Amino acid sequence: MDFPLARAIVPRLELVADTGSTNADLRENAADAEGWPHLATLVTRNQTAGRGRLDRTWVAPADSALAISVLLRTIPADPAARGWIPLAAGASMAEAIAEQLIGHDVAVKWPNDVLVDGRKICGILAEATTAAVIVGAGVNTAMTIEQLPVPTATSFASLGVVVDEDRLLSAYLEKLDGHLSALTASGDAVVSGLHGVVSARCATLGLRVSVSLPAGRSLDGVATAIDAEGRLLVESDGREYPISAGDVVHVRPAGT
């Protein structure tokens, strides 16, 4: 496993045969800014103790998925602008995946699940440390139809495509770096253009959704927009609610 295109983009790229969690590994090294600089990346095809949003486990058969974690040190000074980092990662991965899945609808379910033809191919988890932000992504690459964990999942292989992993990784890193550099320089997602990029890729907008909120609450309505802070705006009973965190489900009409 080698990634010459990706190596040309980042200052450090580590490839490991297997590990419990690439995010956890980077977190252990986050204090070492010299050894693990901005955009340092860790990759494996066998992650045995991965974690998704809401502390869900993320486990895939060996060699069926690519786990990628990136260490980000050059980030916006404003904590509110940093909230755009997970959304930038989702849009970046969607753009990278779309390059190899021509003819398929590649979009993002807010905030950062990447969907292909409505099925999930990649999940992303961003975690803050005292020194950096770590963005982890798990992409279903060689996973067969039989190996897919749920009917709403998909993979390159199940779509009949042999993915070029180096091209995928390098495109993702390049796009992520570009979006975050623009965000950091301006400090504003709208001014940097990131708001427009994320909104254009967001499959959630315009759909009826059900949002699971903290403390067991829920909200049903129509997702209307993403605001300047990256929050999902949901219209329900004539009011618009900004959602900054929660599990969003796309509600499909009966019979579809």
C-alpha positions as a printed NumPy array, in Angstrom:
array([[  0.   ,   0.   ,   0.   ],
       [  1.571,   3.227,  -1.158],
       [  0.194,   6.66 ,  -1.943],
       [  2.644,   8.74 ,  -3.996],
       [  0.072,  11.359,  -5.   ],
       [ -1.047,  11.866,  -1.406],
       [  2.538,  11.931,  -0.133],
       [  3.218,  14.897,  -2.397],
       [  0.465,  16.904,  -0.684],
       [  0.969,  16.381,   3.052],
       [  4.111,  16.777,   5.202],
       [  3.698,  13.355,   6.811],
       [  1.743,  10.298,   5.676],
       [  1.823,   7.16 ,   7.793],
       [  0.391,   3.901,   6.488],
       [ -0.267,   1.145,   9.034],
       [ -1.358,  -2.432,   8.418],
       [ -3.911,  -2.278,  11.217],
       [ -4.817,  -0.243,  14.274],
       [ -7.626,   0.203,  16.745],
       [ -8.453,   3.761,  15.733],
       [ -6.585,   6.18 ,  13.487],
       [ -8.192,   9.11 ,  15.322],
       [ -7.004,   7.766,  18.665],
       [ -3.498,   7.251,  17.283],
       [ -3.315,  10.845,  16.079],
       [ -4.724,  12.094,  19.36 ],
       [ -1.798,  10.449,  21.165],
       [  0.62 ,  12.397,  18.951],
       [ -1.243,  15.717,  18.812],
       [  1.097,  17.405,  21.302],
       [  4.098,  16.762,  19.034],
       [  3.684,  19.659,  16.601],
       [  7.119,  19.169,  15.052],
       [  6.806,  15.458,  14.422],
       [  3.137,  15.617,  13.448],
       [  2.59 ,  18.963,  11.681],
       [ -0.51 ,  20.402,  10.068],
       [ -2.086,  17.943,   7.595],
       [ -0.172,  14.927,   8.969],
       [ -2.234,  11.92 ,   7.903],
       [ -2.658,   8.352,   9.139],
       [ -4.209,   5.649,   6.949],
       [ -5.119,   1.99 ,   7.353],
       [ -7.221,  -0.649,   5.597],
       [ -7.915,  -2.446,   8.864],
       [ -9.34 ,  -0.376,  11.722],
       [-10.594,  -2.627,  14.514],
       [-12.06 ,  -0.175,  17.028],
       [-13.291,   2.774,  15.011],
       [-15.879,   5.17 ,  16.356],
       [-18.498,   7.219,  14.583],
       [-20.779,  10.045,  15.614],
       [-22.754,   9.653,  18.861],
       [-20.162,   7.077,  20.02 ],
       [-21.366,   4.488,  17.528],
       [-18.884,   1.758,  16.665],
       [-17.441,   1.67 ,  13.164],
       [-16.048,  -1.729,  12.214],
       [-15.421,  -3.101,   8.731],
       [-13.865,  -6.353,   7.474],
       [-10.128,  -6.068,   6.851],
       [ -9.2  ,  -4.577,   3.464],
       [-12.791,  -3.561,   2.727],
       [-12.583,   0.085,   3.788],
       [-10.098,   2.901,   4.083],
       [ -9.758,   4.69 ,   7.44 ],
       [ -8.185,   8.151,   7.139],
       [ -7.354,  10.601,   9.92 ],
       [ -5.92 ,  14.069,   9.335],
       [ -4.373,  16.354,  11.956],
       [ -5.335,  19.998,  11.487],
       [ -3.358,  22.742,  13.215],
       [ -3.876,  25.749,  10.939],
       [ -7.52 ,  26.424,  11.737],
       [ -9.737,  29.488,  12.235],
       [ -9.156,  31.467,  15.423],
       [-12.895,  31.912,  15.928],
       [-14.397,  28.802,  17.578],
       [-17.64 ,  29.408,  15.671],
       [-15.801,  29.163,  12.353],
       [-14.186,  25.908,  13.48 ],
       [-17.648,  24.386,  13.499],
       [-17.377,  24.347,   9.724],
       [-14.437,  21.894,   9.765],
       [-16.603,  18.717,   9.827],
       [-18.8  ,  20.12 ,   7.073],
       [-15.737,  21.004,   4.997],
       [-14.479,  17.439,   5.411],
       [-17.787,  15.994,   4.227],
       [-17.897,  18.228,   1.16 ],
       [-14.235,  17.49 ,   0.377],
       [-14.751,  13.737,   0.559],
       [-17.902,  13.975,  -1.568],
       [-15.95 ,  15.873,  -4.218],
       [-13.151,  13.284,  -4.146],
       [-15.563,  10.342,  -4.38 ],
       [-17.526,  11.957,  -7.206],
       [-14.39 ,  12.038,  -9.351],
       [-14.445,   8.232,  -9.524],
       [-18.191,   7.634,  -9.558],
       [-19.211,   9.439, -12.714],
       [-22.939,   9.186, -13.348],
       [-23.833,   8.667,  -9.693],
       [-25.409,  11.195,  -7.348],
       [-22.766,  11.958,  -4.693],
       [-24.044,  14.215,  -1.931],
       [-23.802,  14.856,   1.813],
       [-26.375,  14.238,   4.5  ],
       [-25.937,  17.044,   7.022],
       [-23.522,  17.42 ,   8.609],
       [-21.031,  15.106,   6.872],
       [-22.231,  11.62 ,   5.91 ],
       [-21.324,  11.085,   2.252],
       [-24.081,   9.42 ,   0.216],
       [-23.99 ,   7.816,  -3.209],
       [-27.421,   7.499,  -4.802],
       [-28.873,   8.022,  -1.331],
       [-26.794,   5.341,   0.403],
       [-23.949,   5.974,   2.84 ],
       [-20.417,   5.341,   1.585],
       [-18.441,   7.394,   4.103],
       [-18.776,   8.653,   7.655],
       [-16.712,  11.425,   9.207],
       [-15.88 ,  12.251,  12.813],
       [-14.05 ,  15.412,  13.915],
       [-12.512,  15.614,  17.385],
       [-10.836,  18.592,  19.045],
       [ -7.702,  18.315,  21.178],
       [ -5.942,  21.076,  23.086],
       [ -3.531,  21.537,  20.19 ],
       [ -5.44 ,  20.594,  17.047],
       [ -8.527,  19.164,  15.38 ],
       [ -8.477,  15.575,  14.141],
       [-10.769,  14.623,  11.272],
       [-11.382,  10.916,  10.738],
       [-13.108,   9.408,   7.71 ],
       [-14.098,   5.834,   6.919],
       [-14.734,   5.067,   3.245],
       [-16.292,   1.82 ,   2.037],
       [-13.947,   0.857,  -0.773],
       [-13.759,  -2.898,  -1.481],
       [-16.744,  -3.906,   0.695],
       [-18.937,  -6.434,  -1.106],
       [-22.719,  -6.294,  -1.15 ],
       [-22.765,  -9.126,   1.404],
       [-20.425,  -7.215,   3.708],
       [-22.441,  -3.989,   3.758],
       [-23.627,  -3.467,   7.366],
       [-27.103,  -2.138,   6.535],
       [-29.297,  -1.858,   3.406],
       [-28.729,   1.909,   3.4  ],
       [-24.951,   1.511,   2.942],
       [-22.952,   1.246,  -0.26 ],
       [-19.356,   0.971,  -1.471],
       [-17.251,   1.398,  -4.573],
       [-17.088,  -2.38 ,  -5.041],
       [-20.842,  -2.874,  -4.66 ],
       [-21.252,  -0.303,  -7.436],
       [-18.881,  -2.264,  -9.658],
       [-16.   ,   0.208,  -9.342],
       [-12.41 ,  -0.574,  -8.351],
       [-11.377,   2.566,  -6.509],
       [ -8.002,   4.224,  -7.029],
       [ -7.19 ,   4.761,  -3.347],
       [ -4.266,   7.098,  -3.955],
       [ -6.327,   9.303,  -6.237],
       [ -9.17 ,   9.28 ,  -3.697],
       [ -6.908,  10.18 ,  -0.774],
       [ -4.95 ,  12.85 ,  -2.61 ],
       [ -8.105,  14.512,  -3.952],
       [ -9.66 ,  14.512,  -0.482],
       [ -6.566,  15.995,   1.162],
       [ -6.126,  18.621,  -1.532],
       [ -9.75 ,  19.733,  -1.377],
       [ -9.843,  19.702,   2.427],
       [ -6.677,  21.786,   2.593],
       [ -8.058,  24.239,   0.049],
       [-11.414,  24.709,   1.763],
       [ -9.869,  25.097,   5.218],
       [ -7.138,  27.449,   4.012],
       [ -9.797,  29.745,   2.551],
       [-11.903,  29.492,   5.72 ],
       [ -8.928,  30.227,   7.972],
       [ -7.802,  33.182,   5.859],
       [-11.216,  34.861,   5.878],
       [-12.592,  33.539,   9.162],
       [-15.985,  33.409,   7.488],
       [-17.602,  30.459,   5.685],
       [-19.759,  32.676,   3.497],
       [-16.914,  34.948,   2.393],
       [-14.563,  32.001,   1.783],
       [-17.114,  30.243,  -0.41 ],
       [-17.303,  27.194,   1.857],
       [-20.94 ,  27.878,   2.756],
       [-21.867,  27.728,  -0.918],
       [-19.865,  24.547,  -1.541],
       [-21.384,  22.745,   1.438],
       [-24.925,  23.899,   0.647],
       [-24.641,  22.789,  -2.974],
       [-23.55 ,  19.282,  -1.912],
       [-26.109,  18.896,   0.888],
       [-28.77 ,  16.298,   0.062],
       [-30.686,  17.144,   3.243],
       [-31.881,  20.548,   2.062],
       [-35.473,  20.555,   0.891],
       [-36.261,  17.18 ,   2.464],
       [-38.554,  16.299,   5.334],
       [-36.372,  15.248,   8.243],
       [-36.637,  13.837,  11.725],
       [-33.968,  15.099,  14.105],
       [-33.088,  13.312,  17.344],
       [-32.064,  15.989,  19.84 ],
       [-30.393,  15.792,  23.26 ],
       [-32.453,  14.693,  26.278],
       [-34.621,  12.41 ,  24.166],
       [-36.326,  15.219,  22.268],
       [-37.065,  15.146,  18.553],
       [-37.98 ,  17.594,  15.82 ],
       [-39.833,  16.829,  12.597],
       [-39.943,  19.288,   9.75 ],
       [-38.377,  20.38 ,   6.464],
       [-34.688,  21.235,   6.179],
       [-34.625,  24.62 ,   4.498],
       [-31.002,  25.844,   4.593],
       [-27.629,  25.856,   6.299],
       [-26.994,  29.105,   8.128],
       [-23.773,  31.115,   8.35 ],
       [-22.683,  29.129,  11.401],
       [-23.141,  25.752,   9.702],
       [-26.35 ,  24.919,  11.529],
       [-29.173,  23.108,   9.759],
       [-32.365,  25.169,   9.66 ],
       [-35.506,  23.064,  10.051],
       [-38.981,  24.531,   9.544],
       [-41.646,  22.99 ,  11.759],
       [-45.124,  24.278,  12.538],
       [-44.388,  27.649,  11.004],
       [-41.16 ,  28.212,  12.948],
       [-37.527,  27.782,  11.885],
       [-35.209,  25.968,  14.267],
       [-31.383,  26.031,  14.016],
       [-29.874,  22.575,  14.641],
       [-26.227,  22.516,  15.68 ],
       [-26.095,  18.85 ,  16.73 ],
       [-28.356,  15.853,  16.415],
       [-29.013,  12.709,  14.45 ],
       [-30.792,  13.618,  11.215],
       [-32.925,  11.099,   9.34 ],
       [-34.22 ,  11.758,   5.83 ],
       [-37.924,  10.889,   5.907],
       [-38.935,   9.285,   2.646],
       [-42.524,   9.432,   1.417],
       [-44.478,   6.2  ,   1.792],
       [-43.892,   3.795,  -1.071],
       [-40.413,   5.127,  -1.996]])
